[in-house]
Amino acid sequence: MATKLAALQLLRERLLAAADPQLAALGNLITTHARYANFGALGTAIGDFAPVRLPASGTLGTAGANPYIALWKLVFNVFGGDGTATNPGLKPVLDRIRDLLDRLDTVAAAEDLDALQAMSGEVDTLNQIATDLSAILVAIKGDGTPSNLGIVPQVADLIGTRMMPAAVRPRVGGGAGFPPRFWTLREFLSQRRTGRFAQRLWESAHASGRDEFKAYALGWLSSWSLSAGGASAVASIVGAPYRNQWWRSRFVGNYIDLWSYGYAKVGPRPKPYTDWPNLCAQKLHEQVAVPGATFDPDHMMQDLRLGNALGTGLPADFVSYWLDAYEHVYGDLGMDRPQMDADRLQDAYAMAWLVLWFQTSPQTLGCNAVAPVAPTDCGGAPPWTNPAVPGDAGGSTGGPPPPEIDKKVKPANVVCAVLLAILGIVALCFGGWVAGGAAIAGAIALAASAGTIDWDKFRCSLVWYRLYMYNGLRALHDVMSLGGLVHPYTPELSTDDTVVQLLSAIPTHIRTGDNTVLTRPSREGYPVLPWNGMGFSWFDDASGAMEQPGTQPALAAAYPSGFLDDPANPLGSRSPFDASPWPFAPGMGNDPAGFINTVDAMLAWLGAPTSDLPDHDLDGDRGLGFQNWHFVTDDWTNPVNIEPST
């Protein structure tokens, strides 16, 4: 989603700078109705989040179900919790920890001993935090018994098996492939009548006279152009299209997102991209919140857990506008398509907002890309030796020594109690169950009285604790980044090999950097057959036998700027708006012609709009330049047998 927003931002800048007043007016339209335009720029990604509420008759793997939503439900259930002792929620716990640290920092800065003494009751709060963290870890990892393995097996099953696209999913009794009524809306919108749908949104918006609808349609057109011209370039990095390597596509896509957003936000930079922002604090959810939409993530996570509607952020007239386009383009397919209605569209929009909030708000996991710096009089921090906690960019070096209590302070001081309790929480975070319990018990016993305090030492101790929290949350971030659920940090864009050692089942060396953002032109070895869903394998290059016949996913080695707005057009010279024969417009010899960057393509088309946009495949499936197609009789075979879709 971030790459789509980045492409729209680049387009807006070029439109505003255009000499043609009509183009400049479109740039002003995006500016005036930025949130509708950004929502439109999400494009087919909205289909990732529909339906949110499973139909009463549906189960995972059947028509109308969405296993991607089921995965996010697991994440938000643990993150939001239900307030019970067994599922207190990580966010409420983090909120309490951050609030306590902020108050302790204020007390330390003012050297207010009375205020510190008055916080002796916080030991009970810390004790409860430690208990809640223990429950959260059990919810995630289980309790070590075969009867309670936490959510990990469910996550593995969803990613590896149930999320396999229906077009290649094995059937009971043999064979593979299901018709479009079993597809997710994201797959359907990416592979069926894509140009016609974009064109209908555009024409209906102009017929309505509503500027916000025009801004939405313009955003969708930008996303359509970006995917039509750039998806095959991304697929060249993945080693196969989304259909065959769905979770590696999401893993690589997060690196593309980070690179593209930094490029659009700051401008071209050489490695190591030091001034490019991390996505974890960019608040992209605010950019897609249309006027009048008010979402409360805490309530939304509760509604998601309970199966309630997530909200009605979209105006009714916009819902009618969108559903009219869907029915106009796809209505003749009847039930042989994902079903959409007002409730599904409202839920999908709210869910997209919630996921962007989780991924890009500093109020969730936070940005833990740069370690806190201690005052110089705190002394140097010894090398961090715990291999379970990666340091900056996953390098497993650099970090804090354990917090220390000033030897001059009486053992019965409240600061000792607070710091011992903090030590207990840290021990629980990193698995030191026995030491954590003893420290917390000691903290409660020592909280009765207070004495003098060395404020410099106290401030140092607080910094060390923040460093501990940094490492703990950094480790959690790395796990989720490896899982394809959050974006990596900017240093990983220039680190071709990231070291992570968190679980024995996860490899310690992950190919990142140019391995995940630089296209890989190849005439051989593309695409790899559908993933079998086994093991942690989406971090590395897709490998194994090839789906025949082989195709061409990219024409040059290029960074994402190549399909965003690079004037050199390293990936080709054809516009995705140009009509072409099926399966592709040939270039030199029998090779398919590559595409120009999306901003140039959009500027040219907006300057002289044409009708009948080609129905390009927006997943780059089967390589460059294919228009919509389907497997004959919906059967996936190797070699594939495809024909154009009508």
N, C-alpha and C positions, 0 to 999 in steps of 0.2 A: 504493500500500500504506500510506503514512503517513496518508492521510486516513481509511482504514478503522480504523487503530489509534487515531487521534484520536477517532473516533466512539465506539469502545468505551470509551476512557478517560472521556469525558463521560458515557456511560451508567453506568459503574461509580460515578462520583461521585454521580449522581442516585439510583441504587439504594441506596447506603449511607446517604443522607440521607432515604430514604423512611420514612414513619410505618408503613407496612404491613410487618410482620416478614417476610413471605414475599419481598417485594421486597428488603428489606435483606439477607436470606439469599443472594439471588442476587448482590448486590454483594460479599458475603463470598466467594462461590464464585469470582467473577472474581479477587478478590484472592489467594485461596489457590492457585488454579491459573492464575495470570496468563499463563504461557507457552502453555498449551493454549488459553486464551481468545484470546490475541493471534494465535496460529496460525490459529484458526478465523476471526478477523476478517479475515484476508487474503482469505477468500472465494474468489470466482472467479478472483482473481489467481493462485492456485496453478496454474491452467490455462495461464498464460503460460509455464510452465516444464516442460511435458510434451509430448512425450517429450524427454528430454535426449539420449539415445543414439539416433541415427537407425537405424531398422530396416534390416536387411541389404538388403532389397529396395526400400527407400524412397529417393527423392531429393527435393530441395526442390521444393515445388509439388505433391507427390503426397500421398495419404492417409498419415497417420502422421508427417509431417514438421513441423517447427516452425522457420520462418526466424528468429523472435525469438531462439531459442536459438543459431542459427548466428551471429547478430550478436554475441551476448555471448561466444561462443567466440572470435571474432576479437579482441574487446577483451581478454579474459583471456589469450589467447595472447601478446599484446604486453605486457600488464601483468605476467603471471607469468613469461613466457619459458620457455626450455628449458635455459638455462645454456650455450648455445653462443655462439660469437663473433658470429653473425648474429642471434641472438635472446636476448640476455642477460636481458631482462625489466626493465621500468621499476621495479617494486616493489623488487627487490634493489638496484638502483642508488640509488633514493631512500633505502632503509634505510641504505646505506653513507654517503650524503651527510649524512643526519640524525645518524647516529652520530658522524661526524667533527666536525660542527659542535658537537654537544653536548660532545665532549671538548675541542675548542678553547676553547669558552666556559668550561669548568672550569679549564683552564690559565690563561686570561686573568684569570679572577676571582681566582685564587690568585697571579698574577704569578710563575708557576713557570717560570723560564727553562730550567732543566735538563729539565723535562718537554717544553717546546717544542722544545728541541734534539733530544730523543729522538724527536720526531715527523718528523724529516727524511725517514724512509722513507715517510711518507704521500704524498710526491710521486708515488711509483709507483702508490699507490692512486688518487690523483686522475687520473693519466694513464690508468689503466684505466677509471675512471668516464667520462672524456671519450670514450674509444674506444667504450664501451658505449652512451653517449648517442647517439653518431653512428650506431651500428648500429640503435638503436631508431627514430631519425628516418627512416632508410632503410626500415625495416619498415613504418612508418606512411605515409610520403610517397613511397617509391620513391627511386631514385637519379637521377631526371631523364631516364632513357631510356624509350622506349616499351615495352621488354620488362620493365621493373620499375616499376610504378606504385604499389607498396605495397598497402595494404588499402583505400584510399579507393574505388576502383571497386567492390570487393565490397560495402562498406558501402552505397554509393549504390544498388546493385542490390537488396540485401536490403531496404532501407527503402522504396524507391520501387516495386519490382516484385513481388518474391517475398513480401513481407509483406502484400500486398493481400488482404483477407479473401476466402475462397473463395466467399462468397455473391454477390460482385460481380465475381469474376475473369473476364476474357474467356476464352472457349473457342476452341480451334483449330477453324476452320471457321465461326466466327460465333456470336453469342450470348454470354451471360454468366451465370455462376452455377453452383455445384456443390453437390451434396447434403451433408448433415452429416458423412458419413464423411471428407470432405476438410477439414473445419473444424479449427481448433485447439481444444483442450479449453477454453480461456478463452472463446472465442466460443460454444461449445456450452453450457457451464454458465450463460452469461449469457442465453441465448435459448431454452432448451428446459426445460420443466417445473421452473422455478426454485423455485416455492413448494413443490412436492411434494418436491424434493430437500432443501430446508431443513427441511421438516417431518419427513421421514424421519430426518435426522440427529438432530433434537430428540427424537423419540419413541424411537428406538433407544438413544440415550444414557440416557434415563430407564429404559428397560427393562433396560439393562445394570447399573444401579445404580452406575456408575463416575462419580465426580465430575469427573474430568479430561475424560471424554467429554462430560459435561453442559456443562462450561466451553467446550469446543471448539464444541459445537452452539450455545451462546449467542453466542459470537463470530461464528459463521457467520450466525445470524439477524440480528445487528446489521449485518453487512456487506450482507446481503440487503435489509434495510429501507433502509439508506443508499443503495444503488444504485437500488432501485425508486423511491425518492422524489427522489433527487438527480441521477441520471445525465442526465436531460433538461435540467436546469439547466446542467450542465457542457457538454452538447452545444450549448446556446444560445451559449456563449462560443466554442466551436470553430467553429460555423457549420454543423455536420452531425454525425450520430452517428459513433461509432467506425468503423462499417462503411464509411463514405464518406471519412472523413478520419482514418485510423488513426494516422498519425504526428503530425499536429497534435494529436490527442487526447492522445497521450503527452506532448507538449511542454507543452500547457496543464495537463495533469494534474499535472505536477511543480510548477507554481506553486500549484495548488490544494492539493497536499500540504504545501508549505511554509507556506501561510497557515493551513490547518486545524490543523497540528501546533502552530504557535505559539499559536493561539487556544485549543487544548485544554490546552496545557502551562502557559501564563501567564495566560490570560484575555483578555477583550476589551480592545483597545487601539486608539487612533486612529493614523493614520499619523504618523510613519514606522515604527511598530512596533519601536522601538529596543531593547526588552528581550525581544523574541521570539528564540528560538534559531535558529541555522542547522542544517539537518538533517545537514550533513556531519559532525557530531560527536555525534550522538544515539545511536549504537550500537543501532539498531533490530533488528539481527540477533540481539543478545542477548535481546531481548524475545520473540522467537519460537522460541528454542532450548528445546525441551521437555526436561524433566529426563532426563538420561542421554545426550542428544545431544552428541557431542563432534566438532566440525569443525575441521580445520586448513586455512585458506584456501590456503596454499602447496601442500599436497598435493592439495587439491581442484582447483586450477587445472591441476596436472599431470595428474590423472585426467581432467579435462574434455578436455584436449588429446589424451590417448591413447585416449579413448573408453571409459574404465573407469567402473564404478559410483562414484557420488560419496559413498556412505556409507549406513548403515542407522540413521539417527537416530530413526526412529519405531518404537515397540514393535510387535511382531507383532500383538498384540490390537487396537491402534488401527488398523493397516492393514486388518485384517479388518473392523472396524467401518465404516471409510470405504468400502471396496470393496463391502460388503454393501449400503450405501445406494445406491451407484452402480448396482449390478446390479438392486436392487429397483425403482428408478425408471426406469432406461433399458434394462434387460435385454431387453425385448421388441423393441427396435430392432435387435438382432443386430449385424451389421457396419455398419449405417448410423449410426455414431456413432464418436467417437474411442475407441480401445481403451485400457483401463486395466488394470493389474495391479500387484502389489506392487513390482516393480522400478521401474515408471514413477512410482508415487506416492513412493517413497523418493527417487528422483532429483529429482523436482519440488520436494519439500520442501527438499532440500539445495541446489538451485539457487536457490530463493527466498532462502534464508539467505545464499548467497554474493553475490547481487546486492545485498541489503540491506547486507551487510558492505562491499561496494565503495562504495555510495552514502552510507553514514552512519557509517563508521568513520574516525576521525582518522588511522588507521594506513595508509590507502590514499593518496589524493591529498592528504589533509589539508584542514583548513579554512583557506583563504587569503582570508578575507573582510575582514580588518583588517590593514593593513600593520604590521610591527614598528616600534617607536618607538626612535630613537637617543637616547643621552644628550644632554643640552643642550649639553655642551661639544664635541660633534661638529660643530656648526654646522648651518646650515639646508640642506636638500636642494633643489637647483634643480628647476624644473619638468621633468617627464618628457616628452620630446619624441618618443619612439619610438612611432609609431602602431600598431606591431604588438603592443604590450603594453598592454592596457587597465589603467586604474587602478581605484580603488574604484568598484564598481557599473558597471564597464565605461565609465567616463567619460573614459579616456585622458588623465587629468591626475593629477599628484601621484605622486611616486616617488623613487627614490634616485639620487644622482649615482654615477658609477662608483667602485669602490674605489680608494683611493690608498695608496701606500706612503710612509711617513714619510721625508722627505728626509734626516733626521739619521741614519738607520740605514744601516749599510754595505750595499752591494749584495749582498754575499755572505752576508747573514743568512738563516737558515732561514725566518723569517717572510716574507721577500721571495719565497722559493721557494713557500711555501704559498699566498700571495696571488696570485702570478703564475699558479700552477696553477689557482686558483679563477677568475681572470680567463679562463683558457683554457676552463674548463668553461662559464662564462657565455657566452662568445663562441660556443661550439658550440651551446648551447641556443637562441641567437637567430640562428644561421645564419652567424656570422662564421668561416668555415672557415679562411681563411688566418691571420687574427690568432689564432685559437684554437690552431692547431698551433704557431705561433711562440712563443706564451706558454708552452705546455706544454714545448716543447723547451728554452726558456730556464729554466723552473723546474727541470727535471732537472739542467741544468748548474750552477745556482746552489745546489743543495742540499748542497754539499760541506761548508760551514762555517757558523758562526754567530757572532753578536756581541751587542751590547747591543740593547735594544728599548724603544721608547716604548709602554708598555702602554696608555695612554689611546688612542693612535692605533690600536693593534692592535684594541682593543675596538670602536672606531668602524668599523674596516674589516670586522670580523666582522658588525656590524649591517648595513652596506651590502650585504654578500653575502647575508645573510638577506633583505634587501629585494629583491635580484635574484632570489633563489629564490622569494620571494613572487610577484613579477610573472610569472616564468616559469610557476609552477604555477597562478597565477591565469588566465593565458592558456590553459593546457591545460584548466582547469576550464570556462572560458567556451566553448571549442570543444565540450566534451562536453555542457555545458548546452544549447547551441544544437542539439546532436544529439539531445536528449531522453533522454540516458543518465544524467545526474545532475541534482540539484535546483539551482535558482538560489540566490543569497544573499539574505538578508532585505531589504537595501536595494532590491532590484529589485521588491519588492512595492509600493513607493510611488513608483517611477520609471516613468512611463508610456512613456518612450522611452529605451531603453538603447543606448548607442553602442558598437559593437564593430567593429573593423577588423582582421581577421585574414587573410582570404583575399579576393582580388578577386572571387571568385564568391559570397561571402556579403555580404548587404547590411550597411551600417554602422549602420542604425537599426532596432532590434528593438522592436516593440510589447510592452510588459510592463505591470507594475502592474495597474491596474483593467481594462486590456484583456484580462488573462488570469485574473482572479479575480472579476469582477463580471458577473453574468448579464445577458443582453441580450434582453429580451422583444421579440418581433416577430411580427406576423401575416403578414409578407411575407418572401420571400427565404430560407426555411428549408425543407428542407435543401439544401445545395449538392451537386451531383452527385459521384460518386466521383472522387477525385484520380487524375490520370493518372500520378503517380509521378515527374514530371519536375522536376529542379532543386531548389534550396533554397527551397521555398515554404511550408513548414509554420510559419514564424515569423509570418507575417502572416495576416490574416483570410482564411478560405476564400472564394474568389470564383469567378464563372462562372455557368453555367446552373443552374437549380434542378431538383431531383428532384420530380416532380409525383405526387400533389397535395401542395401545401405543408401543413405542420403547425405546431403550436404547441409550442415547446420549454420556455418559461418564462412565468410570468404577471407577474413583477415583477423589477425590478433589485435584486439582493441579493448580498451576500457569501456565502461558503460557510457562515457561521453560520446562514444561512437554512434550509439543509437538514441542519444538524448539530443545533443545539438552541435556535435563536432562538424565544423564546415568542411573538413577534409573528406567527409563521407567515406571512412575506411571500410565500411561494410557493404557498400554498393551504391548504385546511382538511380535506382527505380523508386518511385513513390508508391506507398501502399494504397493511395487513393486511385491509382491508375488501373483501368480494367486489364485483365489478363486471361489467357486461356487456362483451362484446368489441365494439369495440376499446378503449373507455374509458368511464369513468363521466362523463356530461356534467355540466357546471357551469351557469353562466349561458348561456342560449341553446344554441348548438351547440358551445361551447368545451369542451375536456376540463377536468376538475377537477384543480387542483393539489394537491400533497401537503403535509401538515404535516411538521415536522422529524422526523428519525429517532429522536431520544431520546424525545420525547413519544410517538411511535408505539410504540416498544418498551415504554415504561412502561405504556401503556394495554393493550397485548396481553399482556404478562407478568402484569399484574394480573388478567386474565380471558382466558386462552388459548382460542383456537378452533381447530378443525381446518380442513382444506381451505384452506391459504394460496393466494391467487391466484398464478398463474404469470406474474408481471410480467416484462416485458423489462428486464433489468438494464443495458442499454446506453442506455436512453432512446431507442431507435430508433423512428422515426416520431413522435417527440414525446411529449407527456405521456400517461401512463396506459395505454399499450397493454399488453395481455397478450401472451403468446407467439403468434407468427404466423410464417408462412413465405411465400416467393414461390410462386405457383402453378407447379407442375411445376419448381420450383427455378430458374426463369428470371427474372433481373433485367431489367426493361425500364423505360422512362420514357415515360409514367407507370407507377408500380409497380402490380402486381396481386398483392395479398396476401390471405391467408385465415387463420383461426385455426388454431393447431396443436393437435392432440389429445394 
